[in-house]
Amino acid sequence: MRSVPSLRANHPSVVLLVDDNLDGVVARRTVLEELGYTVVASSSGSNALEMAEKHRFDLIITDYRMPGMDGVALIAALRQRGFEKPIILISGLLAHLGLTERSTGADLLIQKSANEIDNLLRGVKRLLNLPKKPAASQGRSKARARKTATP
């Protein structure tokens, strides 16, 4: 019998969840908190930028479609400000828009679907438990990780 790897947090991590849809926030927040993550929510990209400048987050999860600033614009602004931690972009339009990790700056893209929560939990666990690499090799390993990240 094969053992199933635990999706519980190995160490306390703080996740910023960005979505203007309250139902999406509640669903994702609930499962992440049940697994031991601390979740802080923001309902807009501009508010998320302010929060990221004032607080330390280990991971950011953002929806694509939001009024004012969409998820891709948020990711670009975060990266421009030096945010180097993992970012997950969630959207129901990934295939339709041809979004990729490279074109969005995200470390992982997740399609909204019946499997979204499972894919999200596996992605969060993997991204938060990546081994720390020396600075010289981070660019190569990140590119490799992006190639294999899409579920």
Buried (B, 14 or more C-beta within 10 A) or exposed (E): EEEEEEBEBEEEBBBBBBBBEEEBBEBBBEBBEEBEBEBBBBBBBBBBBEBBEEEEBBBBBBBBEBEEBBBBBBBBBBEEEEBEBBBBBBBEEBEEEEBEBEEBBBBBBBBBEEEBBBBBBBBBBBBBEEEEEEEEEEEEEBEEBBEEBBB
